[in-house]
Amino acid sequence: MTRPRFSVVLSNPGFLLLWMGQLLSQLADRIFIYVLMILAYSLTKSNLGVCIPMLSFGIPSILFGSIAGVYADRLDRKGIMVISCILRGMLILLLVPLVHKSIASIFLVSFVIYTVAQFFAPAESSSIPELVEKKNLIIANSLFMVTWMGASMLGFGLGAPIVNWVGEQGTFVLSASFYLISSGLIFLVPLKYQASGAGSTTGHVLKDLRDGIDYINKNLIVGYSLLKMFVSTSALAVVSLLAISYAKEVLMIGERNFGYLVLAAGFGMFAGTAFLGRVSHYFKKAAIIVSGFIISGISLFLVAMVSDIKLSLFLIFILGVCNILINSSLQTILQSVVPAGMRGRVFGVQNMLINSAFVFPLLIFGAIADMWGIRIAIASLGATMIAGGFIGFFEKGYKTSS
């Protein structure tokens, strides 16, 4: 079997434009929310307090993620992505004069920003198979997943020096600029609008939504992949949350430097992308997924035990490697088995689940950290990942995934 190559995928002009647009959009998202997390922690001094900006990120996905997927199957996907980026750039500029005045207003505008963002993700995920040959999908997805997840890590990591350099207001302006540049890049992507021919009434939209949910419920591999992706994303979301107090209480480097821990996971994701390109044709995707879960869990257990910053950075780096192996494999399985006319709805649900990982798990593990300590919370997360890996050995979805 010919090994898929990054050079082939990146030489595709349409894919390259979409990928660059996604990179800037994700960096804007994460740098923006980094500032919100710092403001929330400085006001509340608690792990649960950091959940406040995360709620503005996660709640819109729960409310609107699935519906957004329906419209991604009905409307011009490129148009959805372009308009989404423009609106987010304009909305974020409204926050510049509010930075030091009203946390409630910041939360409200942030809620609107991430509501608009729900329409971007399913349109983007559904567009990748239209631009890339099936044999190169796993490489394309690894690049998109490392950008999707890695930009979260890099955005947090870059947030520290950027905020120290230009301040909160300047950081908001930079994020808005990234959104607007992203819209221009995506506008140039050669995607053709294919009208679905379906009606646009509320009844038709709700029927499409029910059809999508029924499809997921009946397709074991699709349901398995979505659940595993939720758990894997939850692990990184919780690590991002707990990194603040871990940096302050365990490593003694101060809460404002937590971004450097998250940056280590980002570098791990880039390394995982290169590694996946070399091993993906030797192993079944299901085997890569289960192994990634188990190694991630062991790494988290060790993170909970150590206090040395170099060792902690290395272990979090390994966590980043495993995350990209897991999620890229899962995404490729989804894009390979889901028919084109159903992709928007499936990826809308996927977006909802992934962003939900920034709500419920954070509340649970944030409470554990406040009640029993940061080390217990991280060890509990490790146990969850290991359990998820071993359960995969007994799931039919694991055995049938190629």
Secondary structure, DSSP 8 states (H G I E B T S, - for coil): -----HHHHHT-HHHHHHHHHHHHHHHHHHHHHHHHHHHHHHHH-STTTTHHHHHHHHHHHHHHHHHHHHHHHHS-HHHHHHHHHHHHHHHHHTTGGGTTT-HHHHHHHHHHHHHHHTTHHHHHHHHHHHHS-GGGHHHHHHHHHHHHHHHHHHHHHHHHHHHHHHHHHHHHHHHHHHHHHHHHHHHTS-----------SHHHHHHHHHHHHHHHHH-HHHHHHHHHHHHHHHHHHHHHHHHHHIIIIIS-S-GGGTHHHHHHHHHHHHHHHHHHHHHTTTS-HHHHHHHHHHHHHHHHHHHHH---HHHHHHHHHHHHHHHHHHHHHHHHHHHHHS-GGGHHHHHHHHHHHHHHTTTHHHHHHHHHHHHH-HHHHHHHHHHHHHHHHHHHTT-HHHHH--
